[in-house]
Amino acid sequence: MAALLFLGTAALTFVFVVAERNGHIIGTEDFLKCGMILGGMAFLGMCFLLAGTSRAKRPRAARFAMLILFAVYLVILFGLLYGGSRNRYPEWHSAYSLKPFATIRIYIEAYESRSLRIRDVVSNLIGNVLLFMPMAWFVPFLIPPMRKWYSFIPFMLILICLVEATQYMSGRGSMDIDDVLLNFPGAVIGFALLWNPLMMKLWKKTNLIGKRG
């Protein structure tokens, strides 16, 4: 069952990536819906795989499952970050902004003036906080040295800044310091919740990362 679910995920992911509509991969909302389905399939596959694996082999099985989940997450992340163009943003959204909290304030003011729905404001602000939070699980899980905060935090800050720069240079988004101010804390919060000493003991006790992980 696990193998079938993983194969199904791989097949759907392939179709998902190559499908085009109106010059882009897929609309943002549709992308999120399909991403949730793909992520759900991969998660179910992981559960079946780990449930049918002996404790001794669980670290290797968990790593394989996490690689599949991480691949699905990266497909979704790439589509959200680079699947559109600057034309999808409101007219007042500039190609770049290096003034902290300027864009956040604009979104809030746009809601207060009723030019944006609360749904749009929340999806942008809260969505940006949650966007890179899964990195706090996948990267340390797959790369053990990243389980140290002094390795993970600089890595994520550099990665998020590079994403902003490539979005601007490719014309597939804007370079906004506010995105960094929202993305980065989300990753740090996720790391603090998942890789604190108490949770590390749990991962080792369940043998997801092995006793020496």
Stockholm file with secondary structure:
# STOCKHOLM 1.0

chainA/1-213         MAALLFLGTAALTFVFVVAERNGHIIGTEDFLKCGMILGGMAFLGMCFLLAGTSRAKRPRAARFAMLILFAVYLVILFGLLYGGSRNRYPEWHSAYSLKPFATIRIYIEAYESRSLRIRDVVSNLIGNVLLFMPMAWFVPFLIPPMRKWYSFIPFMLILICLVEATQYMSGRGSMDIDDVLLNFPGAVIGFALLWNPLMMKLWKKTNLIGKRG
#=GR chainA/1-213 SS CHHHHHHHHHHHHHHHHHCCBTTBSCCHHHHHHHHHHHHHHHHHHHHHHHHTSCGGGHHHHHHHHHHHHHHHHHHHHHHHHHSSCGGGSCTTSCSEECSTTHHHHHHHHHHHTTSSCHHHHHHHHHHHHHHTTTHHHHHHHHSGGGGSHHHHHHHHHHHHHHHHHHHHHHTSSCEEHHHHHHHHHHHHHHHHHHSSHHHHHHHHHTTSSCTTC
#=GC SS_cons         CHHHHHHHHHHHHHHHHHCCBTTBSCCHHHHHHHHHHHHHHHHHHHHHHHHTSCGGGHHHHHHHHHHHHHHHHHHHHHHHHHSSCGGGSCTTSCSEECSTTHHHHHHHHHHHTTSSCHHHHHHHHHHHHHHTTTHHHHHHHHSGGGGSHHHHHHHHHHHHHHHHHHHHHHTSSCEEHHHHHHHHHHHHHHHHHHSSHHHHHHHHHTTSSCTTC
//
